[in-house]
């Protein structure tokens, strides 16, 4: 009887359960005050349409098996992308966690720390913050 209970506890300890990934995301939305919008829109009465200016992803991985390997992310073009306007960002962590993916806008990232880019993994939290590049209009 003692051997049977030992086998059961050893078998239970080997099972790897898929853990749900917890995350906290923010979409940075704002106005783009280019020359056209300054001419045709007003700040108080009729503001221009809001656009997505960037994203902040905070993904929690408290129970990683291998804590020396940081989770990674990859950006792929999705199958259902309409005219190439959206893409899929996929986060991969390791054994107890499934991959998690989000659909974001397909624009060029601003990769400067001074412009808000952050990609760190500390205390079991993956931080990925980025803003999109802003282009000034030139004829």
C-alpha positions as CSV (number, residue, x, y, z in Angstrom):
1,X,0.0,0.0,0.0
2,X,2.8,2.4,0.7
3,X,4.4,1.8,-2.7
4,X,1.1,2.5,-4.5
5,X,0.6,5.9,-2.7
6,X,4.2,6.8,-3.6
7,X,3.6,6.1,-7.3
8,X,0.5,8.2,-7.3
9,X,2.1,11.2,-5.8
10,X,5.1,10.9,-8.2
11,X,2.8,10.6,-11.1
12,X,0.8,13.7,-10.0
13,X,4.0,15.7,-9.6
14,X,5.0,14.9,-13.2
15,X,1.8,16.2,-14.7
16,X,2.2,19.6,-16.3
17,X,-1.0,21.6,-16.2
18,X,-1.5,24.4,-18.8
19,X,-1.7,27.6,-16.9
20,X,-3.9,30.5,-18.0
21,X,-1.8,33.5,-18.9
22,X,-2.8,36.7,-17.1
23,X,-2.2,40.0,-18.9
24,X,-2.9,43.7,-18.6
25,X,-2.9,45.6,-21.9
26,X,-3.4,49.2,-22.9
27,X,-4.0,50.9,-26.2
28,X,-2.6,54.4,-26.5
29,X,-5.2,56.4,-28.5
30,X,-5.0,60.1,-29.3
31,X,-5.4,62.9,-31.8
32,X,-3.0,63.5,-34.6
33,X,-2.7,67.3,-35.0
34,X,-1.2,67.5,-38.5
35,X,-1.8,70.5,-40.7
36,X,-5.0,69.1,-42.3
37,X,-6.5,68.4,-38.9
38,X,-5.5,71.8,-37.5
39,X,-7.2,73.5,-40.5
40,X,-10.4,71.4,-40.6
41,X,-11.0,70.5,-36.9
42,X,-11.4,72.3,-33.6
43,X,-10.1,71.0,-30.2
44,X,-13.3,71.9,-28.3
45,X,-16.3,71.7,-30.8
46,X,-15.3,69.1,-33.4
47,X,-12.1,67.2,-32.7
48,X,-10.4,65.0,-35.4
49,X,-10.9,61.2,-35.3
50,X,-8.8,59.4,-32.7
51,X,-6.0,57.0,-33.9
52,X,-4.0,54.3,-32.3
53,X,-0.6,55.7,-31.3
54,X,0.9,52.6,-29.5
55,X,0.4,49.7,-27.2
56,X,1.4,48.6,-23.7
57,X,1.5,44.8,-23.0
58,X,2.1,43.6,-19.4
59,X,2.0,39.8,-19.3
60,X,2.4,37.9,-16.0
61,X,4.4,34.6,-15.9
62,X,4.8,33.8,-12.1
63,X,5.1,30.0,-12.5
64,X,7.7,29.6,-15.2
65,X,9.6,26.3,-15.0
66,X,12.9,27.7,-16.5
67,X,13.3,31.2,-14.9
68,X,16.5,31.8,-16.8
69,X,14.8,32.0,-20.2
70,X,12.9,35.2,-20.8
71,X,9.6,34.9,-22.8
72,X,9.8,36.0,-26.4
73,X,7.4,37.7,-28.8
74,X,7.1,37.6,-32.6
75,X,5.1,39.7,-35.1
76,X,3.4,37.7,-37.9
77,X,1.1,38.8,-40.7
78,X,-2.3,37.3,-40.0
79,X,-4.4,35.3,-42.5
80,X,-7.4,37.6,-41.9
81,X,-5.5,40.8,-42.3
82,X,-7.5,43.3,-44.3
83,X,-5.2,44.9,-46.8
84,X,-2.2,44.4,-44.6
85,X,-3.5,46.9,-42.0
86,X,-3.3,44.5,-39.0
87,X,-0.8,41.9,-37.8
88,X,-0.6,39.4,-34.9
89,X,1.8,39.7,-32.1
90,X,2.4,36.3,-30.4
91,X,4.0,35.8,-27.0
92,X,5.7,32.5,-26.1
93,X,6.9,31.7,-22.6
94,X,7.5,28.0,-22.0
95,X,6.0,24.9,-20.6
96,X,3.3,25.7,-18.1
97,X,1.9,28.5,-20.3
98,X,0.2,28.5,-23.7
99,X,1.1,31.0,-26.3
100,X,-1.0,34.1,-26.3
101,X,-1.7,36.3,-29.4
102,X,-3.2,39.7,-30.0
103,X,-4.2,41.5,-33.3
104,X,-2.6,44.9,-33.5
105,X,-2.2,47.6,-36.2
106,X,0.5,47.0,-38.7
107,X,2.6,50.2,-38.4
108,X,6.3,50.9,-37.9
109,X,7.4,50.9,-34.3
110,X,9.4,53.6,-32.6
111,X,12.3,51.6,-31.1
112,X,13.9,54.4,-29.1
113,X,13.8,54.3,-25.3
114,X,13.2,58.1,-25.3
115,X,10.1,57.6,-27.4
116,X,8.6,55.1,-25.0
117,X,9.9,51.7,-26.1
118,X,10.4,49.2,-23.3
119,X,11.0,45.4,-23.6
120,X,11.9,43.9,-20.3
121,X,11.3,40.7,-18.3
122,X,11.6,41.3,-14.5
123,X,9.8,39.8,-11.5
124,X,7.9,37.4,-13.6
125,X,6.3,40.1,-15.8
126,X,7.0,40.7,-19.4
127,X,6.7,44.4,-20.3
128,X,6.5,45.4,-24.0
129,X,5.6,49.1,-24.5
130,X,5.9,50.8,-27.9
131,X,4.6,53.7,-29.9
132,X,4.2,54.0,-33.6
133,X,6.4,56.3,-35.7
134,X,4.8,59.6,-36.7
135,X,5.4,60.9,-40.1
136,X,5.2,64.6,-41.0
137,X,3.4,65.5,-44.3
138,X,5.7,66.7,-47.0
139,X,4.7,67.6,-50.6
